[in-house]
Amino acid sequence: MKALILAAGYGTRMYPLTKKCPKPLLPVGGRPILDYALEKLGRLKGLKEAIIVTNHKFFLNFKDWASKSGDKYSFALKVLNDGTKSESGRLGAIGDINFALSRKNVSDDLIIFGGDNLFEEDLSVFLKSALRMSPAVTIGVYDVRKKSQASRYGVVELGARDKIVSFTEKPKAPKSTLAATCLYYIPKEKLGYFKKYIQDSRNERDTSGSFIQWLVKQEEVGAFIFKKRWFDIGDPLIYQEADKVFGSINKRNN
């Protein structure tokens, strides 16, 4: 099993914080955001490698961080440069996934998550649920509890046995309060779906949400519902809230 961390965004909504520092390396509770994810990955048995795909602008930032962090873990830590240099030229989430799969010749079961996502849930709990649903793809979802808030996210509707029956990106009238997070378990048999999706000229490469919407129409997709808090660091207010929450957690643990 391998992990792929998406970190090739330019974080323009977080300026000026992200002009010289990539969003996944911003400090939350005194630690870079990515440190929390790698710590959780480190508890997974059988993880061979974690690949971080970033852009040319922030490549050296991640290389420097990885050189200081990589020896903490039992798995290999690799940083991959997608070659893009600006927001307008970015490959997008699905483009970056396909780029990393091709460049690193990945043929393993894969955990994918956004480098700017913070969650309290133990990844081993997510993985256990995903393995029960395998060979279906599993997506992490979080109950935001209010439909007014759900309309800011990609919203999923669940059927029997926690299978996703619909996905709608930022709906005006959400069918549920379950927001799709950027956390996926992709069995190796299903990795080819990314290439197949991109080959369809009607599909957008940029959003992972459009891929989920497409995938749900192809086959069964399972959902894992987060029981603990999840933050998508998309703007300064959410960033400040996450900093307070994880700062308090770190103080309690120390």
NORDAMO-V291048 format. One record per residue. N is the residue number from 1. RES is the residue in one letter. SS is DSSP state (alpha for helix, beta for strand, coil for the rest). PSI is psi in degrees with one decimal (none if undefined). NEAR is the number of other C-alpha atoms within 10 Angstrom. Layout:
N_RES_SS_PSI_NEAR / N_RES_SS_PSI_NEAR
//
This chain:
1_M_coil_143.5_18 / 2_K_beta_166.4_19 / 3_A_beta_144.0_23 / 4_L_beta_123.3_23 / 5_I_beta_122.6_26 / 6_L_beta_115.8_24 / 7_A_beta_37.0_28 / 8_A_coil_11.6_31 / 9_G_coil_165.9_24 / 10_Y_coil_-3.9_23 / 11_G_coil_35.8_21 / 12_T_alpha_-29.0_15 / 13_R_alpha_-9.8_11 / 14_M_alpha_6.8_17 / 15_Y_coil_144.8_14 / 16_P_coil_1.9_10 / 17_L_coil_-32.6_14 / 18_T_coil_16.4_16 / 19_K_coil_-35.7_14 / 20_K_coil_-5.1_12 / 21_C_coil_127.4_17 / 22_P_coil_146.7_25 / 23_K_alpha_-44.1_28 / 24_P_alpha_-13.2_25 / 25_L_alpha_3.9_19 / 26_L_coil_144.2_18 / 27_P_beta_134.1_14 / 28_V_beta_120.8_23 / 29_G_coil_29.1_18 / 30_G_coil_4.9_11 / 31_R_beta_149.1_15 / 32_P_beta_143.1_15 / 33_I_alpha_-44.7_23 / 34_L_alpha_-25.3_23 / 35_D_alpha_-37.3_17 / 36_Y_alpha_-42.3_17 / 37_A_alpha_-43.8_21 / 38_L_alpha_-34.9_19 / 39_E_alpha_-41.2_14 / 40_K_alpha_-39.9_15 / 41_L_alpha_-34.8_22 / 42_G_coil_-16.6_17 / 43_R_coil_-5.8_14 / 44_L_coil_132.6_17 / 45_K_coil_137.3_11 / 46_G_coil_5.0_11 / 47_L_coil_122.4_19 / 48_K_coil_-35.0_14 / 49_E_beta_144.2_18 / 50_A_beta_124.5_23 / 51_I_beta_125.7_19 / 52_I_beta_118.5_26 / 53_V_beta_122.5_24 / 54_T_beta_-171.4_27 / 55_N_coil_175.2_25 / 56_H_coil_-35.9_15 / 57_K_coil_-42.1_19 / 58_F_coil_8.5_21 / 59_F_alpha_-46.9_20 / 60_L_alpha_-31.9_14 / 61_N_alpha_-46.1_15 / 62_F_alpha_-36.1_23 / 63_K_alpha_-43.3_18 / 64_D_alpha_-44.3_11 / 65_W_alpha_-44.3_15 / 66_A_alpha_-34.9_16 / 67_S_alpha_-24.8_11 / 68_K_alpha_-18.5_10 / 69_S_alpha_-25.6_13 / 70_G_alpha_-33.2_16 / 71_D_alpha_0.8_11 / 72_K_alpha_-15.9_13 / 73_Y_coil_157.8_14 / 74_S_coil_-16.5_16 / 75_F_coil_158.4_20 / 76_A_beta_144.2_14 / 77_L_beta_117.3_20 / 78_K_beta_143.2_17 / 79_V_beta_129.6_20 / 80_L_beta_130.4_21 / 81_N_beta_118.9_21 / 82_D_coil_-3.3_19 / 83_G_coil_-5.6_15 / 84_T_coil_151.5_17 / 85_K_coil_-1.7_14 / 86_S_coil_162.2_12 / 87_E_alpha_-41.7_14 / 88_S_alpha_-23.8_9 / 89_G_alpha_5.4_9 / 90_R_coil_154.3_19 / 91_L_coil_-23.9_20 / 92_G_alpha_168.4_18 / 93_A_alpha_-50.1_23 / 94_I_alpha_-36.5_22 / 95_G_alpha_-40.0_20 / 96_D_alpha_-37.5_25 / 97_I_alpha_-48.0_22 / 98_N_alpha_-38.5_21 / 99_F_alpha_-47.2_19 / 100_A_alpha_-40.9_22 / 101_L_alpha_-40.7_20 / 102_S_alpha_-46.5_12 / 103_R_alpha_-38.3_11 / 104_K_coil_1.2_11 / 105_N_coil_50.3_9 / 106_V_coil_129.8_16 / 107_S_coil_25.8_16 / 108_D_coil_163.7_17 / 109_D_coil_145.1_16 / 110_L_beta_133.0_22 / 111_I_beta_127.6_23 / 112_I_beta_134.9_20 / 113_F_beta_156.2_22 / 114_G_beta_134.6_23 / 115_G_coil_-12.8_27 / 116_D_coil_14.7_24 / 117_N_beta_134.6_21 / 118_L_beta_131.7_22 / 119_F_beta_150.0_19 / 120_E_coil_-20.7_16 / 121_E_coil_143.0_14 / 122_D_coil_128.1_17 / 123_L_alpha_-26.8_19 / 124_S_alpha_-30.4_14 / 125_V_alpha_-43.9_12 / 126_F_alpha_-45.6_20 / 127_L_alpha_-41.0_17 / 128_K_alpha_-42.6_11 / 129_S_alpha_-42.3_17 / 130_A_alpha_-38.9_24 / 131_L_alpha_-31.6_15 / 132_R_alpha_-34.1_11 / 133_M_alpha_-16.5_20 / 134_S_coil_142.2_15 / 135_P_coil_15.8_17 / 136_A_coil_149.8_20 / 137_V_beta_142.8_24 / 138_T_beta_137.3_28 / 139_I_beta_135.5_25 / 140_G_beta_134.0_20 / 141_V_beta_154.5_24 / 142_Y_beta_132.7_22 / 143_D_beta_108.1_19 / 144_V_coil_-6.7_17 / 145_R_coil_-25.0_12 / 146_K_coil_131.3_12 / 147_K_alpha_-28.9_19 / 148_S_alpha_-33.0_13 / 149_Q_alpha_-33.6_13 / 150_A_alpha_-30.0_26 / 151_S_coil_-8.9_21 / 152_R_coil_-8.6_14 / 153_Y_coil_177.7_20 / 154_G_beta_126.6_23 / 155_V_beta_133.4_26 / 156_V_beta_150.6_26 / 157_E_beta_131.1_19 / 158_L_beta_145.9_17 / 159_G_coil_-148.7_12 / 160_A_alpha_147.5_8 / 161_R_alpha_34.7_9 / 162_D_alpha_36.4_15 / 163_K_beta_137.6_20 / 164_I_beta_124.8_22 / 165_V_beta_-18.6_17 / 166_S_beta_154.7_17 / 167_F_beta_131.6_26 / 168_T_beta_128.2_21 / 169_E_beta_118.6_21 / 170_K_coil_59.1_16 / 171_P_coil_146.8_16 / 172_K_coil_-32.3_12 / 173_A_coil_82.6_11 / 174_P_coil_141.6_24 / 175_K_coil_-15.8_17 / 176_S_coil_-178.2_17 / 177_T_coil_17.7_22 / 178_L_beta_112.1_26 / 179_A_beta_134.0_28 / 180_A_beta_129.7_27 / 181_T_beta_167.3_25 / 182_C_beta_65.3_20 / 183_L_beta_116.2_20 / 184_Y_beta_145.5_25 / 185_Y_beta_120.7_26 / 186_I_beta_107.1_23 / 187_P_coil_148.3_20 / 188_K_alpha_-27.7_15 / 189_E_alpha_-18.1_14 / 190_K_alpha_3.3_15 / 191_L_coil_-29.8_19 / 192_G_alpha_-13.9_12 / 193_Y_alpha_-30.1_16 / 194_F_alpha_-45.0_18 / 195_K_alpha_-42.7_16 / 196_K_alpha_-41.4_10 / 197_Y_alpha_-46.5_19 / 198_I_alpha_-33.5_16 / 199_Q_alpha_-21.3_11 / 200_D_coil_108.2_9 / 201_S_coil_-15.0_8 / 202_R_coil_-12.8_8 / 203_N_coil_144.0_13 / 204_E_coil_137.8_17 / 205_R_coil_-22.7_23 / 206_D_coil_-38.9_15 / 207_T_coil_132.6_14 / 208_S_alpha_-26.9_20 / 209_G_alpha_-42.1_23 / 210_S_alpha_-31.2_18 / 211_F_alpha_-43.5_20 / 212_I_alpha_-44.9_22 / 213_Q_alpha_-42.3_18 / 214_W_alpha_-43.5_16 / 215_L_alpha_-38.4_17 / 216_V_alpha_-28.8_17 / 217_K_alpha_-16.7_13 / 218_Q_alpha_-40.7_10 / 219_E_coil_-178.4_12 / 220_E_coil_137.3_15 / 221_V_beta_127.5_22 / 222_G_beta_161.1_29 / 223_A_beta_139.9_27 / 224_F_beta_120.6_23 / 225_I_beta_119.0_18 / 226_F_coil_134.0_19 / 227_K_coil_-24.7_13 / 228_K_coil_176.8_11 / 229_R_coil_147.6_14 / 230_W_beta_138.9_18 / 231_F_beta_130.1_16 / 232_D_beta_106.6_17 / 233_I_coil_82.7_22 / 234_G_coil_-16.9_15 / 235_D_coil_166.5_13 / 236_P_alpha_-33.6_13 / 237_L_alpha_-44.0_11 / 238_I_alpha_-38.3_13 / 239_Y_alpha_-44.9_21 / 240_Q_alpha_-39.5_13 / 241_E_alpha_-44.9_14 / 242_A_alpha_-38.3_22 / 243_D_alpha_-40.9_19 / 244_K_alpha_-45.7_14 / 245_V_alpha_-50.6_14 / 246_F_alpha_-26.0_20 / 247_G_alpha_-41.4_15 / 248_S_alpha_-40.9_13 / 249_I_alpha_-44.0_13 / 250_N_alpha_-36.8_14 / 251_K_alpha_-41.3_9 / 252_R_alpha_-38.0_8 / 253_N_alpha_-21.2_6 / 254_N_coil_none_6
//
